[in-house]
Amino acid sequence: MALSRGIIGEQHMEAKVACPLHKNTFSLKTGKNLNGSLDAIATYPVKIEDGFVYVGFSE
């Protein structure tokens, strides 16, 4: 999937990303496939602190 080049938007008050190649959409919060045709994608915790972005951090 080319989700890194995906289109960001909102569907039913839920942030989503759409694959530019296949048009499948996924929740940015849960990773759930909003089209229902594919499995969910992995999601990771993200935080921004002092101008740095931390992905998959451990408290």
N, C-alpha and C positions, 0 to 999 in steps of 0.2 A: 504494500500500500504506500501511497505517496502522501500520507497525512501531514508530513512536514510542510507540504505545499498546499495544504487544504484551505478551504474557505471557512472562516469563523463566522458564526451567526447565532441565532436563537430560535428555538422551536418550543412553543408552549411554556415559555418562561424558563427554559433550560438552555444553558450555553452548549453549543455543539460545534463540531468540525465536520466538514463534508469532504470526502475524497474527491479530488479534481478529476480523477480518471473514471471512477465507477459510480460516483454520486451517492455512495452509502454515507449515512450520517451517524456520528457517535457522540454520546454525551461527554462533555469535557470533565464533568464531575465524577461520573460513575464508570465511564467507558462502555456503557450499554449501547448496543446497536439500535438506533432509533427506527430503522427500517424493519427490524426483526428478521432479516435474512442471513445474518452472520453472527458469530460469537462476539462477545464483548472484547474490547482491547484493554491492555494493561493501563492503569493510571498510577500516578506517583504523587506524594505530597509535595507541594511547592510553597516556598515562602520567599519574600523579598525583605532584605534587612540591610540598611546602610548602602543601598545601591547595588547589592549583590543578590543574585537569584540562586536559591538553593533548591535542588531537586532531589527527592528521595532521601532527605535528611533524617537523621536520628537525633531526637532531643537529648 
